[in-house]
């Protein structure tokens, strides 16, 4: 409790002392909460724990966190701690720097890339030149560096990480903490986060246990009042209990106010919220202090002395008598690091009670002290500004540049926004706000980007600037569920760009093509093609042009790009962004091996991952799935779902969940598959997001097939087409044709399914990819009369092209083998059925394994009882770890590739060795070689 017990420190023993805990404040009425905290910090803990401690101001969050720190330190264990503050919320990685300051010397033990990324993020480059030239650190690499550091620090003994007032921690630091919380499973690390009730905490809003610190009970409130130096009685006590409503800090401060004989009606009573009343009480305390004390308090309120040692030089020493009146008034406390406010409300009361001119002088005084900390200096100068000031605006622009280079997108956008407010010229204001909008896109905060774009429109009639800000809004809208609105905005930007022959036209069309893919709306394709005709051919725009064509119309205009893809990929010269775009194009055109190789190359070269999933980010996962790399596909899905969920991007999360649902269904986990697919459908409007709707229906159909429920399977697959038999989605629906045919045959829907298949084939026309041709031929074979089926089966298996889609190839072999057996051509059926079984086993497709084995038995062959390979029984992450370890990578090297701590990698290997039947790391390579020789490789 951040309450009055703090004022009683040393008076009475702590309610929950450890055997060696330092004395602390008496804690009243929080026995259950203390027990929960103690269970999280037990000295013998061997696993990770995350707990969000939330409550109203004054409820007692900080006292509980302080208790956890004292108890942990009392056992000799290490604690890392940070406290958020409003003044530092716009300084990128300020919270992380505060948390890691005691262990900065340990950064030397990190791998070189991690160490460099973390030092850059923390602004610890060796000199100014290094800081200016350093690459923007990869956000995931910064998170991995902190994870590795925390893992190393917890090696000797469990580690406690405490973050108080987390609602004021800067966004960049909060993203790192969220990454740490998600990835530290198996580490003996406890993360306690204190946050105000109802505050939004990105990355921690779901999936973590919460400890709600509510009002004290009536009995506890009375006991707390009894603990006060002058305990209230009678009507005064009853009024305090009523007004405080169980808030511990309110109980203590109202008791203090009445003991000091505050006049009636001075804020103790009335309809104001508890927080406002408390600030009023603190402000009255300040008014009665000596002038020198008030000046010192205001200077302290305008900064964070613990986080700005240079600024602290302008404050009186902790031992100075100037602080004594404030300490007696219960406004500040002294500890080993200096003087600090007892509660954030005290700081707020001191700051806002002072006239603006006094606050301005305090900020200017601090700015003079902060010559060596230009970012803090710039913000203090901005706080002191009373009119537009070009010099301060320039200082904030430099701050934004530094924040951007360190990966602090929210801090950079905030600095640019304030720089615009302080710029004397409207044209510069508009330009800076457009820069801020571009940067704020990476925060995922659509409302902020829209606000910045509106500011551009208010200050400028320059179509280039207005279009740029609108494009920023449109790009972020593409990741949300409202695709009609997103396309309307992007097409408007494209129209204006076309009218002025702006190079932004191709950028707008590239974003619009993503919306077209998600929505599946045919009118959007027509609009894109009409605008694309105005874009001149250029080498520089080759990749983007290919992207627009392929994404919006892969079987039509985009089909002609297939032959040019290798040349375009070679021309990209290793540039990760272009490689990723071209890999997506390759996937859309069913050049699956080329897509997977290009994704691998792009991901290997990518040095600056954005903090949000890019358009069609799941394409890599679908390419891996189609190629038989199911563990890799699930890893892509998990990464995107994690990032998208934390950023509130429902559509991106839905895409990832459909991918994972599909793999789960193929693996024979129908219940999990249904849960993931249904979650995806709940996140989107099916009419706005036809791609997700069809992908989810396909996953649900495969889950039904896995259970042998062909009625449900047919219904789900049929939902990929309109009532008239047209494609619901131009790219996804055709991939369902063969599955629809297989389910239709089993449930007596042969004729309508055949009509639908032929209608779709006519629609796809000559631009049909090799993959779709094979799927259509498989469907035709299944639906044809017996005398006509074989030529279609042969067409579906002709040539080597189909080998690049191993699961689909194995399905066709199984279907053809089954047909041959029923035609009493058993000898011809056996090799097909055996080949299908081998592929299904390697992939771990359990339902199809069972079906292939049943067909082989019917063909007179008793398949051995071997289960799917041991590797397929492992989780996707464990499979990746095993493969990398087999190639000789150390735990630390594996951790860096998979964004795990070395200890977590070691823990996974320890658990999988018995499952694989091995006892040593050296056996992994032989195990993988044997698996490949037994089943063959699909890639």
BATORGU-163783 format. One record per residue (C-alpha): x, y, z. Coordinates in steps of 0.1 Angstrom, whole numbers, padded with zeros to 4 digits, always signed. Example, Ala and Ser with C-alpha at 12.3 -4.5 7.8 and 13.67 -1.06 7.14 Angstrom:
# residues 2
+0123-0045+0078/+0137-0011+0071/
This chain:
# residues 939
+0000+0000+0000/+0013+0034-0009/-0003+0046+0022/+0002+0061+0056/+0020+0030+0069/+0049+0044+0050/+0049+0074+0074/+0051+0049+0102/+0083+0032+0090/+0102+0018+0119/+0072+0020+0143/+0063-0016+0148/+0074-0047+0129/+0065-0054+0093/+0035-0076+0089/+0053-0101+0068/+0091-0100+0075/+0114-0126+0061/+0141-0141+0084/+0166-0115+0072/+0143-0088+0058/+0151-0052+0066/+0126-0033+0088/+0098-0017+0068/+0065+0000+0073/+0036-0017+0090/+0012-0031+0064/-0024-0033+0075/-0052-0054+0060/-0032-0069+0031/-0026-0104+0044/-0038-0122+0013/-0019-0098-0011/+0013-0103+0009/+0009-0140+0008/+0005-0139-0030/+0036-0117-0033/+0057-0139-0010/+0047-0170-0031/+0061-0153-0062/+0095-0145-0046/+0102-0177-0027/+0140-0182-0026/+0138-0217-0040/+0117-0208-0071/+0130-0223-0103/+0105-0210-0129/+0093-0176-0142/+0064-0156-0129/+0047-0125-0140/+0022-0106-0118/+0004-0073-0126/-0003-0055-0093/-0031-0030-0101/-0051-0006-0080/-0062+0031-0076/-0036+0057-0066/-0030+0053-0029/-0043+0017-0027/-0010+0003-0017/+0007-0011-0048/+0041+0004-0041/+0042-0007-0005/+0036-0043-0016/+0063-0039-0042/+0087-0023-0017/+0080-0053+0006/+0089-0077-0022/+0122-0058-0028/+0131-0058+0009/+0123-0095+0014/+0143-0105-0018/+0173-0084-0009/+0171-0097+0027/+0179-0132+0013/+0208-0119-0007/+0191-0121-0041/+0194-0095-0068/+0167-0070-0077/+0163-0049-0108/+0139-0020-0104/+0124+0009-0123/+0097+0034-0115/+0078+0052-0143/+0073+0089-0143/+0053+0112-0165/+0083+0133-0173/+0102+0104-0188/+0073+0087-0208/+0086+0104-0240/+0122+0094-0236/+0129+0062-0254/+0143+0033-0232/+0144+0056-0202/+0127+0030-0180/+0150+0002-0193/+0181+0023-0186/+0169+0030-0151/+0162-0008-0146/+0196-0019-0159/+0218+0009-0145/+0231-0013-0116/+0242-0040-0141/+0255-0020-0170/+0290-0035-0164/+0275-0069-0171/+0267-0060-0207/+0302-0070-0217/+0292-0107-0213/+0265-0105-0240/+0270-0118-0275/+0284-0090-0297/+0253-0083-0318/+0231-0083-0287/+0255-0061-0268/+0257-0036-0296/+0219-0034-0300/+0213-0029-0263/+0240-0003-0259/+0226+0016-0289/+0191+0015-0275/+0204+0028-0241/+0224+0055-0258/+0257+0041-0246/+0276+0044-0279/+0313+0050-0272/+0312+0085-0286/+0289+0109-0304/+0301+0098-0338/+0293+0062-0330/+0258+0073-0318/+0251+0091-0351/+0262+0063-0374/+0249+0033-0354/+0222+0013-0371/+0187+0013-0357/+0188-0016-0333/+0165-0045-0341/+0137-0044-0315/+0137-0081-0311/+0175-0081-0307/+0172-0055-0279/+0146-0077-0262/+0168-0108-0267/+0198-0089-0252/+0178-0081-0220/+0165-0116-0219/+0200-0130-0221/+0213-0106-0195/+0184-0114-0171/+0190-0151-0177/+0227-0147-0169/+0219-0126-0138/+0195-0153-0125/+0221-0180-0128/+0236-0178-0093/+0202-0171-0076/+0166-0162-0086/+0161-0126-0098/+0133-0102-0090/+0124-0074-0115/+0101-0048-0102/+0085-0020-0123/+0063+0005-0104/+0040+0031-0120/+0043+0011-0152/+0016+0032-0168/+0043+0059-0172/+0071+0037-0185/+0081+0048-0220/+0067+0026-0248/+0100+0013-0260/+0109+0000-0226/+0075-0014-0221/+0078-0034-0254/+0111-0049-0241/+0095-0058-0208/+0066-0074-0227/+0091-0094-0248/+0109-0105-0216/+0077-0116-0199/+0067-0137-0229/+0101-0153-0234/+0115-0160-0199/+0096-0193-0193/+0119-0216-0174/+0140-0188-0160/+0140-0183-0122/+0128-0147-0127/+0098-0129-0112/+0085-0098-0129/+0061-0076-0107/+0044-0047-0125/+0026-0021-0105/+0000-0002-0125/-0029+0021-0119/-0064+0006-0123/-0079+0011-0157/-0045+0021-0172/-0038+0006-0206/-0005-0013-0205/+0004-0025-0240/+0017-0060-0241/+0004-0068-0207/-0034-0064-0212/-0041-0101-0214/-0026-0134-0206/-0011-0125-0173/-0023-0129-0137/-0034-0098-0119/-0035-0089-0083/-0062-0063-0077/-0055-0041-0047/-0090-0030-0037/-0102-0009-0008/-0095-0019+0027/-0122-0036+0047/-0139-0016+0074/-0120-0034+0101/-0086-0028+0084/-0094+0008+0078/-0102+0013+0115/-0069-0005+0124/-0050+0018+0101/-0065+0049+0117/-0055+0035+0151/-0019+0033+0138/-0017+0070+0132/+0002+0094+0155/-0031+0112+0163/-0059+0088+0157/-0092+0105+0149/-0123+0098+0169/-0160+0104+0169/-0177+0122+0139/-0143+0131+0125/-0133+0095+0123/-0167+0085+0107/-0162+0112+0081/-0127+0101+0073/-0139+0065+0069/-0167+0076+0046/-0146+0100+0024/-0116+0077+0021/-0137+0048+0010/-0111+0023+0020/-0082+0040+0002/-0052+0036+0026/-0034+0068+0015/-0066+0088+0017/-0072+0074+0053/-0038+0085+0064/-0037+0119+0047/-0073+0128+0058/-0064+0118+0093/-0033+0140+0091/-0053+0169+0077/-0079+0168+0105/-0051+0164+0131/-0036+0196+0117/-0070+0213+0123/-0076+0220+0086/-0106+0244+0082/-0140+0229+0074/-0148+0228+0037/-0111+0229+0027/-0112+0199+0005/-0117+0171+0030/-0154+0170+0021/-0172+0173-0012/-0179+0153-0044/-0143+0153-0057/-0126+0120-0064/-0102+0107-0038/-0072+0115-0060/-0082+0152-0065/-0089+0155-0028/-0055+0141-0019/-0037+0164-0044/-0056+0193-0027/-0044+0182+0007/-0008+0179-0005/-0010+0213-0021/-0021+0229+0011/+0008+0213+0029/+0031+0229+0004/+0016+0264+0009/+0026+0263+0046/+0063+0255+0039/+0092+0280+0038/+0100+0296+0004/+0133+0278+0001/+0117+0245+0007/+0089+0252-0019/+0116+0261-0045/+0135+0229-0038/+0103+0208-0040/+0093+0224-0073/+0127+0217-0088/+0124+0181-0076/+0089+0178-0091/+0101+0191-0125/+0127+0163-0128/+0135+0128-0117/+0166+0132-0096/+0173+0094-0094/+0173+0092-0132/+0191+0124-0140/+0223+0127-0119/+0233+0159-0137/+0200+0175-0128/+0204+0165-0092/+0234+0187-0090/+0210+0217-0090/+0191+0203-0060/+0201+0208-0023/+0219+0178-0008/+0198+0153+0010/+0212+0164+0043/+0204+0200+0037/+0180+0214+0063/+0158+0228+0035/+0142+0194+0031/+0133+0190+0068/+0100+0209+0067/+0088+0188+0037/+0098+0156+0054/+0080+0165+0085/+0049+0173+0064/+0051+0138+0050/+0058+0150+0014/+0092+0135+0008/+0114+0108+0022/+0152+0103+0023/+0169+0071+0015/+0204+0060+0004/+0200+0076-0031/+0187+0110-0020/+0154+0127-0016/+0122+0115-0034/+0085+0122-0031/+0064+0098-0010/+0039+0094-0038/+0034+0105-0074/+0003+0125-0063/+0026+0146-0041/+0048+0154-0071/+0018+0162-0092/+0004+0185-0064/+0037+0203-0060/+0041+0209-0097/+0006+0220-0106/+0001+0241-0075/+0030+0264-0086/+0023+0293-0110/+0035+0287-0145/+0063+0312-0143/+0078+0294-0113/+0075+0261-0132/+0091+0277-0162/+0121+0289-0142/+0125+0254-0127/+0126+0238-0161/+0151+0264-0174/+0173+0258-0144/+0172+0220-0150/+0180+0225-0187/+0211+0245-0178/+0222+0215-0157/+0216+0190-0184/+0241+0201-0211/+0254+0165-0213/+0219+0150-0217/+0205+0167-0248/+0172+0147-0249/+0162+0156-0213/+0175+0192-0219/+0153+0195-0250/+0121+0184-0232/+0128+0208-0203/+0133+0237-0227/+0100+0227-0244/+0082+0227-0210/+0095+0262-0204/+0085+0276-0238/+0058+0302-0238/+0058+0309-0276/+0072+0292-0308/+0109+0288-0306/+0129+0275-0335/+0159+0266-0314/+0139+0244-0291/+0121+0229-0320/+0154+0221-0336/+0166+0205-0303/+0135+0183-0303/+0140+0173-0339/+0175+0161-0330/+0160+0142-0300/+0135+0125-0324/+0164+0115-0347/+0183+0099-0318/+0151+0081-0305/+0144+0068-0340/+0179+0055-0344/+0175+0037-0311/+0142+0022-0322/+0121+0044-0299/+0093+0051-0324/+0068+0065-0298/+0094+0088-0283/+0105+0100-0317/+0069+0107-0328/+0062+0126-0296/+0093+0147-0300/+0084+0156-0336/+0048+0165-0326/+0061+0189-0299/+0087+0202-0323/+0059+0211-0347/+0040+0229-0319/+0071+0250-0312/+0080+0257-0348/+0073+0294-0359/+0064+0285-0394/+0032+0267-0405/+0049+0250-0434/+0075+0235-0410/+0048+0226-0386/+0030+0206-0412/+0062+0189-0424/+0071+0179-0388/+0036+0165-0381/+0038+0145-0413/+0071+0131-0401/+0055+0123-0368/+0026+0105-0385/+0051+0084-0405/+0069+0075-0373/+0038+0069-0352/+0026+0042-0376/+0051+0019-0359/+0034+0023-0326/+0002+0008-0338/-0018+0037-0323/-0043+0045-0351/-0059+0074-0332/-0026+0092-0327/-0017+0088-0364/-0052+0102-0374/-0047+0131-0350/-0013+0139-0365/-0027+0137-0401/-0055+0160-0391/-0029+0185-0379/-0012+0184-0413/-0044+0192-0430/-0051+0221-0407/-0017+0237-0413/-0010+0230-0450/-0027+0228-0484/+0004+0211-0499/-0010+0179-0515/+0023+0161-0511/+0023+0165-0473/-0014+0159-0469/-0011+0127-0490/+0019+0115-0471/+0001+0119-0438/-0030+0102-0452/-0008+0074-0465/+0006+0068-0430/-0030+0065-0417/-0039+0041-0445/-0010+0019-0439/-0019+0014-0403/-0056+0009-0413/-0046-0020-0435/-0036-0039-0403/-0070-0034-0388/-0104-0049-0396/-0120-0019-0414/-0108-0026-0450/-0135-0006-0468/-0124+0026-0450/-0088+0018-0455/-0092+0013-0493/-0113+0045-0496/-0085+0065-0480/-0057+0048-0499/-0075+0052-0533/-0080+0089-0525/-0043+0092-0518/-0035+0074-0550/-0059+0096-0570/-0042+0128-0557/-0007+0113-0563/-0017+0104-0599/-0030+0139-0605/+0004+0154-0594/+0025+0126-0608/+0038+0119-0573/+0061+0089-0567/+0038+0082-0537/+0013+0067-0561/+0030+0033-0562/+0033+0033-0524/-0004+0040-0520/-0012+0013-0545/+0010-0012-0527/-0009-0006-0495/-0042-0007-0513/-0033-0041-0528/-0029-0055-0493/-0064-0043-0485/-0077-0058-0518/-0061-0091-0508/-0076-0091-0473/-0111-0080-0484/-0112-0099-0517/-0134-0071-0532/-0134-0073-0570/-0141-0036-0575/-0109-0028-0556/-0089-0048-0582/-0104-0028-0610/-0096+0004-0593/-0060-0006-0586/-0054-0017-0622/-0068+0016-0635/-0045+0036-0613/-0015+0014-0620/-0017+0022-0657/-0006+0058-0647/+0026+0045-0631/+0056+0046-0655/+0079+0015-0656/+0111+0020-0637/+0138-0002-0623/+0134+0014-0589/+0098+0005-0587/+0101-0030-0602/+0095-0049-0569/+0066-0027-0558/+0049-0029-0592/+0053-0067-0591/+0038-0067-0556/+0008-0047-0567/+0000-0069-0597/+0005-0102-0579/-0013-0093-0547/-0043-0078-0564/-0046-0103-0592/-0023-0134-0590/-0040-0155-0616/-0046-0126-0640/-0022-0097-0645/+0002-0111-0619/+0006-0144-0636/+0029-0129-0662/+0054-0120-0635/+0064-0156-0627/+0092-0158-0653/+0106-0124-0642/+0107-0132-0605/+0143-0147-0603/+0156-0116-0621/+0138-0093-0598/+0150-0112-0567/+0186-0110-0580/+0182-0073-0586/+0171-0068-0550/+0207-0074-0541/+0200-0086-0506/+0178-0057-0496/+0156-0073-0470/+0124-0052-0476/+0124-0059-0513/+0133-0095-0508/+0103-0099-0485/+0080-0083-0509/+0092-0105-0538/+0090-0136-0516/+0053-0127-0510/+0049-0124-0548/+0065-0158-0553/+0041-0174-0528/+0011-0158-0544/+0021-0171-0578/+0026-0206-0562/+0064-0205-0567/+0066-0221-0533/+0103-0232-0531/+0114-0198-0545/+0092-0181-0520/+0105-0201-0490/+0142-0196-0501/+0136-0158-0505/+0119-0155-0472/+0148-0174-0456/+0173-0150-0472/+0153-0119-0463/+0149-0130-0427/+0186-0138-0425/+0195-0103-0437/+0169-0083-0419/+0186-0061-0394/+0157-0037-0384/+0125-0056-0379/+0096-0032-0375/+0076-0035-0343/+0044-0043-0362/+0036-0071-0387/+0039-0059-0423/+0012-0065-0449/+0007-0102-0457/+0032-0111-0430/+0017-0146-0427/+0027-0153-0463/+0060-0168-0451/+0041-0192-0428/+0019-0203-0456/+0049-0209-0479/+0065-0230-0452/+0033-0249-0446/+0029-0257-0483/+0065-0268-0485/+0061-0292-0455/+0080-0270-0430/+0051-0271-0405/+0071-0263-0374/+0085-0232-0392/+0049-0222-0402/+0037-0224-0366/+0067-0204-0354/+0057-0176-0379/+0021-0178-0367/+0032-0176-0330/+0054-0145-0336/+0028-0126-0356/+0000-0135-0332/+0021-0123-0303/+0031-0090-0318/-0004-0083-0332/-0022-0092-0300/+0000-0068-0280/-0006-0040-0305/-0043-0046-0307/-0042-0054-0344/-0071-0078-0346/-0069-0086-0383/-0032-0094-0382/-0038-0117-0352/-0067-0134-0371/-0044-0141-0400/-0019-0158-0377/-0045-0178-0360/-0059-0192-0392/-0023-0203-0401/-0018-0221-0368/-0053-0236-0370/-0045-0251-0404/-0013-0268-0392/-0030-0281-0360/-0058-0296-0381/-0032-0313-0404/-0014-0326-0373/-0046-0342-0360/-0054-0317-0332/-0089-0308-0343/-0101-0293-0310/-0072-0269-0309/-0076-0262-0345/-0112-0253-0341/-0105-0230-0312/-0079-0211-0331/-0100-0208-0363/-0131-0197-0343/-0110-0171-0325/-0099-0158-0359/-0134-0155-0371/-0144-0136-0340/-0117-0110-0346/-0129-0099-0380/-0160-0091-0401/-0162-0119-0427/-0175-0094-0453/-0145-0071-0447/-0119-0098-0444/-0129-0126-0469/-0093-0140-0469/-0094-0147-0432/-0130-0160-0434/-0121-0185-0461/-0088-0196-0445/-0107-0201-0412/-0134-0222-0429/-0107-0242-0447/-0090-0249-0413/-0124-0259-0398/-0131-0282-0427/-0097-0299-0423/-0104-0303-0386/-0136-0320-0394/-0119-0343-0419/-0094-0352-0392/-0123-0364-0371/-0140-0382-0401/-0170-0357-0400/-0174-0352-0437/-0208-0335-0434/-0193-0307-0414/-0162-0307-0436/-0183-0303-0468/-0203-0274-0452/-0171-0256-0442/-0154-0261-0476/-0186-0251-0494/-0185-0218-0475/-0154-0208-0495/-0178-0202-0524/-0209-0181-0529/-0244-0197-0533/-0240-0194-0570/-0206-0212-0569/-0183-0181-0574/-0151-0177-0554/-0156-0159-0521/-0119-0150-0523/-0100-0149-0555/-0067-0164-0541/-0078-0186-0512/-0110-0202-0524/-0094-0221-0553/-0071-0239-0528/-0102-0255-0513/-0115-0271-0545/-0099-0305-0541/-0109-0307-0504/-0144-0298-0513/-0144-0326-0540/-0131-0352-0515/-0158-0343-0489/-0185-0341-0516/-0178-0376-0528/-0182-0390-0493/-0215-0373-0486/-0233-0376-0519/-0228-0341-0533/-0209-0351-0564/-0229-0333-0591/-0231-0298-0574/-0194-0300-0564/-0185-0309-0600/-0204-0279-0614/-0188-0256-0589/-0153-0270-0597/-0157-0264-0634/-0171-0229-0629/-0140-0221-0608/-0117-0236-0634/-0132-0214-0661/-0129-0183-0639/-0092-0191-0632/-0086-0195-0669/-0051-0198-0685/-0035-0179-0657/-0040-0209-0634/-0008-0218-0615/+0008-0252-0617/-0003-0259-0582/-0040-0249-0588/-0040-0271-0620/-0029-0301-0599/-0055-0294-0573/-0082-0290-0600/-0072-0322-0616/-0073-0340-0583/-0108-0327-0577/-0119-0338-0612/-0105-0373-0606/-0124-0376-0574/-0157-0364-0589/-0154-0381-0623/-0172-0413-0633/-0149-0444-0628/-0140-0447-0665/-0129-0410-0667/-0111-0406-0634/-0078-0422-0642/-0066-0396-0667/-0072-0368-0642/-0053-0387-0615/-0024-0391-0639/-0025-0355-0648/-0025-0345-0611/+0006-0366-0605/+0024-0359-0638/+0059-0345-0637/+0080-0335-0607/+0064-0301-0601/+0039-0315-0576/+0067-0326-0553/+0071-0290-0540/+0038-0294-0523/+0044-0327-0504/+0012-0329-0484/-0010-0322-0514/+0010-0346-0535/+0006-0373-0508/-0032-0367-0507/-0034-0373-0545/-0013-0405-0542/-0036-0417-0514/-0067-0409-0535/-0053-0426-0566/-0041-0456-0547/-0075-0460-0531/-0092-0457-0565/-0068-0483-0580/-0075-0507-0551/-0112-0504-0557/-0106-0511-0594/-0089-0543-0582/-0055-0531-0594/-0039-0537-0560/-0003-0541-0572/-0004-0506-0588/-0020-0492-0557/+0006-0503-0532/+0035-0481-0541/+0013-0450-0542/-0002-0458-0508/+0033-0465-0494/+0046-0432-0507/+0017-0413-0493/+0022-0430-0459/+0059-0421-0458/+0051-0384-0465/+0023-0383-0439/+0046-0399-0413/+0074-0374-0420/+0050-0345-0417/+0032-0359-0386/-0002-0358-0403/-0018-0384-0380/-0054-0386-0395/-0039-0392-0429/-0014-0417-0416/-0043-0437-0402/-0062-0436-0435/-0032-0446-0455/-0025-0475-0432/-0061-0486-0435/-0059-0485-0473/-0026-0505-0473/-0042-0532-0451/-0070-0534-0476/-0044-0538-0503/-0028-0567-0484/+0001-0549-0467/+0002-0545-0429/+0021-0512-0424/+0045-0513-0395/+0033-0498-0363/+0058-0469-0364/+0043-0437-0351/+0051-0404-0367/+0088-0396-0364/+0098-0387-0329/+0107-0352-0342/+0071-0346-0352/+0060-0352-0316/+0080-0322-0305/+0067-0286-0304/+0076-0264-0334/+0101-0245-0312/+0117-0277-0299/+0120-0290-0335/+0138-0258-0344/+0161-0260-0314/+0170-0297-0322/+0178-0289-0359/+0200-0260-0350/+0218-0280-0322/+0224-0308-0347/+0242-0283-0369/+0266-0275-0341/+0252-0243-0328/+0257-0235-0291/+0228-0227-0268/+0237-0190-0270/+0238-0191-0308/+0205-0209-0310/+0189-0184-0285/+0200-0155-0307/+0184-0171-0338/+0151-0180-0320/+0150-0151-0295/+0153-0173-0265/+0176-0172-0235/+0205-0198-0235/+0190-0213-0204/+0156-0218-0221/+0173-0235-0250/+0192-0258-0226/+0160-0266-0208/+0142-0276-0240/+0171-0299-0250/+0171-0315-0216/+0134-0323-0219/+0135-0336-0256/+0165-0359-0253/+0144-0387-0236/+0117-0382-0262/+0142-0387-0290/+0158-0417-0273/+0193-0400-0270/+0215-0390-0242/+0240-0366-0258/+0240-0336-0281/+0264-0354-0305/+0237-0379-0313/+0214-0352-0328/+0230-0351-0362/+0227-0389-0367/+0191-0387-0355/+0182-0361-0382/+0202-0380-0409/+0183-0412-0401/+0150-0394-0402/+0158-0379-0436/+0170-0412-0450/+0139-0430-0438/+0114-0406-0452/+0130-0384-0477/+0130-0346-0477/+0104-0324-0492/+0126-0293-0495/
